[in-house]
Amino acid sequence: MQKSDKQQLTDAQKKAAEFLTRPKPDFAVWRREREVAAAARATIGDVMEDGTVYAGFSPERNAYMFVPTEGSPALVSFNQAAQYVRECSAHGYTDWQLPTREELKIFIINKEAGALKGTFNARSYWSSTADEHNPDFNCIVDSKYCSVKSYAYRDNEKNIEGCRPVRYVAAAPQV
């Protein structure tokens, strides 16, 4: 008994059909695993494959921190800084944020390493950390002395500081 043309599949056609119908890998998971592996091997100041610069590790978030290589706005108000990081799409990423004051301190300590050298030119930088005593103020970090200051950020467009976006890649959990 002869099979019809439709019923006759070669081994190669069967393998092709299996390949096309198998579950697709999750690209986001693959990319994250690749980023974690690269960050674990990186030295502070290294330019990564995606063009970002490895800036250190955030113990607050248990995450590797990366900054863009291209310039950020020089001096901006807090509201302008917040808008900039919301709209930032540097290196194809849209998950940029303002760093916390403790993360900014890490950046400033590492500011002379590799590709970070010469990129912290503002006198001080906005952080995402609200002042403990007055939530209408946000902490800024002095880039020369690594000291914390507080500045009003709401409705005061005259307070201008540097803006340094950061993105995080969570470290692999400890087993």
N, C-alpha and C positions, 0 to 999 in steps of 0.2 A: 504494500500500500504506500502510495506516494503522498508526501505532505505538500500542501500548497506553498507557494512562494512566501506568503505572510507567516506561515508557521515555521518555516525553516530559518532559524537564526544561527549564525555562526558563533563560535565561542567569542570572537572579538566583538560581535554585536551584542552578545549577552553582557560582556564586561562593560561595554560602553553604556548600555541601558542601566546596569547596576550603579555605575559611576554617576550618571545623570540623576538618578532617583535617590541616592543616599543623602542623608542630612548634610546640609552645608555647614562648614565650620563658622563659628562666630568670629567675625573679623575683629570686633572690639576686644574680645578676650585674647585673641592672638596678638593684637597690637600691644595690649597692656603687658602680656607676658614678655614680649620682646623688649618693651621699654624698661621693665623691671630688671631683666637680665643685663641690659646695656648699662643702666644706672648702677647696678651692683659692681660693675667692672670699672666705672668711670672715676676719674680724679676730679676734684673741684676745679672748675674752670674749663673743663673739656667741652668742645663743641660736639654735640651728639649727631647721629646720622640724620635726624630730622631738622637740624640747624639750630636747635635750642642749646643753651649753655647750662651744664649741670652746676648748680649754685650751692648745694649742700643738702643736708638731711634735716627734716622737721620732726623733732621728737614729739611735738604737740599733735601732729597728724600721723605719725609713723609713715612718712612719705618722703620720697625724693623730690627736691625742688628744682625747677628749671625756669630760666628767664629767657626772653627772646633776645636774639642778637641785634635785631634792628632797633632803632631808637624809639624811646618813649617820649611823650610830650615833656618838654623841659620843665616848666614850672606851671602848675595848675592848682585850682581850688580842689577841695575834697570832692565836691559834686562832679567836677570835670574829670577827676581821677577815677571816680566810681563809674562814670559813664564810659570812659576810655576802656577800662578793663572789661566792662559788659560787652562792648562792641568790638573788642580786639579779636582778630583772627590770624595773628602772627603764626607762621609756620603751619597753617592749616588747622590750628586748634581754636576752639571757641570756649574753652573752660578756664580762661585766665581769671585771676582774682588779685585783690590787694593782699600782700602778705601781712601777717600779724606783726606786732612790734618785736617779738622774740625772733621771728624769722628774718626780719630786717636786720637785726643785730648779727645774725649768722651771715647774711649777705655782706654786711660791712666788714666783719672780721675777715671774710674771704675775698674782699674786693680787689686784691692784688694778684689773685691766682688766675693763670691762663687767660682765657678770653674774657674774663670779668674785668681784667685790668683796664683802667681808663673809662669804665662805663658808669661809674657812680660819680657824676660831676655836680649834682645838685648839693646844696648845703645840708638839706634834710629831706626825708621822704615820708609820704603818707603811709600809715598802716591801717589795717581794718579793725584794729583794737580800739574800742571805745574807752574813754577815761573812766576809771573805777568810781570816781566821785561825781562826775557830771556826764551823763550820756550824750549831752549836746556837744561834747568835745571829743576829738579823736587824737590819739597819740601819733606823734611823728618821731622819727629817729634821726639824730644828727649823724651825718655820714663821716664826719671827721673824728668825733670823740665817742661815737656809739652811745650817746646819752639820749634819754627819752624826754620829750617835751609834750605839752598838750596845747592844741589850738582849736578854737571854735571852727566848726566846719559847716554848720547849717546857716544858710542865708548870709554868709560872709564870703563873698567871692574875692575879697582882697587878700585873704590868707592863702598864699600860694607856696607850694612845696613841690618836690620831685615826685614822680609816679613810677613805680617799678612793678609791672605785672609779674605774677608767678603762676605756674601751673604745677600740679602735684601728681605724682605717680605713687600710689600706695605700695609700700614694701610688701614682699611676700610674707605671709604670717609665719611666725616662728613655730616650729613643730617640736 
